[in-house]
Amino acid sequence: MAEDLDVDEWDMYDALAKMNEENSLTVVRSKKTELPKDALRWRDVVGEFSLYNEYPAVMSYYVTLGQMLKDMVRIPIGRLSLDPRIHYCWIQTARSGKTTMFDFLSPVWKRTFTLINNHPTTTDEPSLPLTGVKEFTLNNPDSFTDQALLGTMKINTPNPDYSRADARNDEDYDIPELIDMTIYGSLYGSGIIAFDEFEHSGIFKESQHKQETVMLFQKFMNRLDSDSHLIRKRLTEWGRDLVVDSQRSLWATTLPPEGLEKVILTKGVFQRMWLYVREVPESLKQKMEEDYIDMIGEIIEGEDGAAPYQEEFAEMLYNTYRWVEQRLEEEDGDPRKVVKFSDDAQKRLKTVWKGMRKYMNNFDDNIYEALNTFLMNMINNICIAAGLCAIAERSKVITAKHINQGRQLTDESFDSITSWFTDKLKKRPKRLADKNNEKMYIAAYNSTSPKVKVNGIAGWVDKRLMIETFRKQEQCGRNKFYRHWQSVSHLFEEVRTSKTFVKLKVKEDE
């Protein structure tokens, strides 16, 4: 069995192989590697505002960190290198917390970018704020036209500098009266480009115009160390090319569009993203609604929304930025050496890759081919996430531990893609038996105390306590409990008084 098996579905290849040989399943479960404390703090706070969305919450931290460090960090791959940007696409059921999370993140991003833009280039003398392509901003465009995304050009436009009196009267000024002025669109520059209704982008549709939009997104997600990320648009009217240098990171959210599985299979743009696809089960949706209703009328003292956390999170990220800047100086300005791979990290990465390959072999050909299109980018994502985890922990070296952390972050993404394909293509792999899920919930119930009487009948437990027991046993969030609860709920009885209590049903044959 592979070393350090975690509780997940896509690293259970040995268990799946064994299940083919016999009808019993014994799984070695080890404790998950804890993420950096900054990432956990970020996840927990953001999760208070967008309920039961722990994974997107923690990923928003890594999207932000990767964008901040894009000019100072590289993951070397021979003669090539990866920049640390993460392009996150979160596809999830409507009205399940996506917009709420963006509303929290937006002011935090703006405050963080303000600190970086005003960061001095030397310790001796402050610089002017960053401008142009190096300036970090948050763009949240409503339009997906070429002009909105890329920009346009005005030819022979009055020069604003020329209109100044000193420009006209001083002989030392050589300022033209007319200039060609480029007006850049939302993709230009550095920072975050966020789409909270990504379904309107058109990349899910079939048309020539929308194919061009797909190409735009593919281009700007290319490596920064080559010109391949530059987007060129021919302005026929002027006979000139508009060249857009986009160094942004993508934060895109949308509800699952019709025919998503076909779009993912036929358009390579999604393979370049850190994709997370989730249909929120009805049981969890009801829980979200119930928790929301419980908060109506409740007053929590303090500032609204993200306001109390803007400075904390901005300072947290800014301190990391300064540490990386120092590391870059120590390595004579070589971003490939800011964090270095250890031998153990290399070995662990190869083990992870083999595990992914063996897992994919359990699927029918059509599912296998679909997953295979994501594999290399998943490896890249693990490396980028491992590097960011090392930096968050102020480590100069990427270790096996950081590979484990990076793998855990990609687990959810890869598993969500797998689940979507198997559900929509109606081809299910040989997965863990339903009885294994049942055992997890029964074990959580048996381990939960105290057992109390409800309506004179003993053996009931507070459901909230059972959820916490489940989380500790499985090293997971609440969403995993609700994800499978519907499929095992027939084993339990539920009753609601002032609290919800759960009791294991006695089997009829006992």
Buried (B, 14 or more C-beta within 10 A) or exposed (E): EBEBBBBBBBBBBBBBBBBEEEEEBEBBEEEBBEBBEBBBBBBEBBBEBBBBBBBBBBBBBBBBBBBBBBBBBBBBEEEEBBBBBBBBBBBBBEEBBBBBBBBBBBBBBBBBBBBBBEBEEEEEEEEEEBEEEBBBBBBBBEEBEBEBBBBBBEEEEEBEEBEEEEBEEEEEEEBEEEBEBBEBBBBBBBBBBBBBEBBBBBBBBEEEEBEEBBEBBBBBBBBBEEEEBBBEBEBEEBEBEBEBBBBBBBBBBBBBEEEBBEBBBEBEBBBBBBBBBBBBBEBBBEBBEEEEEEEEEEEEEEEEBBEEBBEBBBEBBBEBBEBBBEBBEEBEEEBBBBBBBBEBBEEBBEBBBEBBEBBBEBBEEEBBEBBEBBBEBBBBBBBBBBBBBBBBBEBEEBBBBBBBBBBBBBBBBBBBBBBBBBEBBEBEBEBBEEEBBBEBBBBBBEBBEEBBEBEEEEBBBBBBBBBBBBBEBBBBBBBBBBBBBEBBEEBBBEBEEEEBBBBBEEEEEE
